[in-house]
Amino acid sequence: MFRVTVAAVVWAAGAVLVAAAADHTTDTLDAVKKAVADGKAVLVDVREADEWKDGHLADAKHLALSDLKAGVPADKLKKTLPDGKVVYLHCASGKRCLKAADLLKDQGYDVRPLKAGFEDLARAGFPKAK
């Protein structure tokens, strides 16, 4: 007879949660640039407002991770993240965008977090806002 223990259920639930967590995209930065330029994708900076004000990418939209955690109204999300477009997320070092991706995937978005951070993207040719 098969016997399931509480520990086995907790372990299995944890394994499912780990498996569902977002990973950095394997899309190349050139592919990201092209998709954004062609209007097939949006680039979203999930850094906090003070970091955004200190400098951001010209083509990026801003949606702070703290705001996502607090709950962004659906109408604001729709303005920032149009339906049918890939959402490329970036932050300073590639860590916060993974958390943001998990939150947005739960809402049905095609989210692809970038490992490259803000400065890495600027060095790769993504223009900074003036």
C-alpha positions as CSV (number, residue, x, y, z in Angstrom):
1,M,0.0,0.0,0.0
2,F,1.2,3.5,-0.9
3,R,1.5,5.9,2.1
4,V,1.9,9.6,1.7
5,T,3.4,11.5,4.6
6,V,3.1,15.2,5.4
7,A,6.8,15.6,4.7
8,A,6.4,14.1,1.3
9,V,3.6,16.5,0.4
10,V,5.5,19.5,1.7
11,W,8.6,18.4,-0.3
12,A,6.5,17.9,-3.5
13,A,4.8,21.3,-3.1
14,G,8.2,22.9,-2.7
15,A,9.6,21.2,-5.7
16,V,6.6,22.4,-7.8
17,L,7.1,26.0,-6.5
18,V,10.8,25.8,-7.4
19,A,10.1,24.4,-10.8
20,A,7.6,27.2,-11.5
21,A,10.0,30.0,-10.6
22,A,11.1,32.2,-13.5
23,D,14.4,31.8,-15.1
24,H,16.4,34.4,-17.1
25,T,15.5,34.3,-20.8
26,T,17.9,32.8,-23.3
27,D,16.8,35.4,-25.9
28,T,19.9,37.3,-27.1
29,L,20.2,41.0,-26.5
30,D,20.1,41.6,-30.2
31,A,16.8,39.7,-30.4
32,V,15.5,41.8,-27.5
33,K,16.5,45.1,-29.2
34,K,14.8,44.0,-32.5
35,A,11.6,42.8,-30.8
36,V,11.3,46.1,-28.9
37,A,12.2,48.2,-32.1
38,D,9.6,46.2,-34.1
39,G,6.9,46.8,-31.5
40,K,6.6,43.1,-30.7
41,A,7.9,43.5,-27.1
42,V,8.1,46.0,-24.3
43,L,11.2,46.6,-22.1
44,V,10.2,47.1,-18.5
45,D,12.5,48.3,-15.7
46,V,11.5,46.9,-12.3
47,R,13.9,49.0,-10.3
48,E,12.6,51.4,-7.7
49,A,11.6,54.9,-8.5
50,D,14.8,56.5,-7.2
51,E,16.9,54.2,-9.3
52,W,14.7,55.0,-12.4
53,K,15.1,58.7,-11.8
54,D,18.9,58.3,-11.6
55,G,18.9,57.0,-15.1
56,H,17.0,54.6,-17.3
57,L,16.8,53.2,-20.8
58,A,15.1,55.3,-23.5
59,D,12.7,52.6,-24.7
60,A,11.9,51.2,-21.2
61,K,8.7,51.6,-19.2
62,H,8.8,51.6,-15.4
63,L,7.0,49.3,-13.1
64,A,8.7,48.9,-9.7
65,L,8.9,45.5,-8.1
66,S,7.6,47.0,-4.8
67,D,4.5,48.2,-6.7
68,L,4.0,44.8,-8.2
69,K,4.2,43.2,-4.8
70,A,1.7,45.7,-3.4
71,G,-0.7,45.1,-6.3
72,V,-0.9,47.2,-9.4
73,P,-4.4,48.0,-10.7
74,A,-5.3,46.0,-13.8
75,D,-5.9,49.2,-15.9
76,K,-2.4,50.5,-15.1
77,L,-0.8,47.1,-16.0
78,K,-2.7,47.1,-19.3
79,K,-1.2,50.6,-20.1
80,T,2.3,49.5,-19.3
81,L,2.1,45.9,-20.5
82,P,0.0,45.7,-23.7
83,D,-1.7,42.4,-24.5
84,G,0.0,40.1,-27.0
85,K,3.5,41.5,-26.5
86,V,6.5,39.9,-25.0
87,V,7.5,41.6,-21.7
88,Y,11.3,41.8,-21.2
89,L,12.1,42.7,-17.6
90,H,15.3,44.2,-16.3
91,C,16.6,45.6,-13.0
92,A,20.1,46.5,-11.7
93,S,21.6,43.0,-11.6
94,G,19.0,40.5,-12.9
95,K,17.6,39.4,-9.5
96,R,14.5,41.5,-8.9
97,C,13.3,40.9,-12.4
98,L,13.0,37.2,-11.6
99,K,10.6,38.0,-8.7
100,A,8.7,40.4,-10.9
101,A,8.4,37.8,-13.6
102,D,6.8,35.3,-11.2
103,L,4.2,37.9,-10.2
104,L,3.4,38.8,-13.8
105,K,3.4,35.2,-15.1
106,D,0.6,34.5,-12.6
107,Q,-1.4,37.2,-14.4
108,G,-0.9,35.6,-17.8
109,Y,1.9,37.8,-19.3
110,D,4.7,36.4,-21.6
111,V,7.5,37.6,-19.3
112,R,11.1,37.1,-20.1
113,P,13.5,38.4,-17.4
114,L,16.9,39.6,-18.6
115,K,20.0,38.5,-16.7
116,A,21.8,41.7,-17.9
117,G,21.2,44.6,-15.6
118,F,20.6,48.3,-16.4
119,E,24.3,49.2,-16.9
120,D,25.0,46.0,-18.9
121,L,22.1,46.8,-21.3
122,A,23.5,50.4,-21.7
123,R,26.9,49.0,-22.6
124,A,25.3,46.5,-25.0
125,G,23.8,49.4,-27.0
126,F,20.4,50.0,-25.4
127,P,20.3,53.9,-25.4
128,K,19.9,55.7,-22.1
129,A,17.1,58.2,-21.8
130,K,18.3,61.9,-22.0
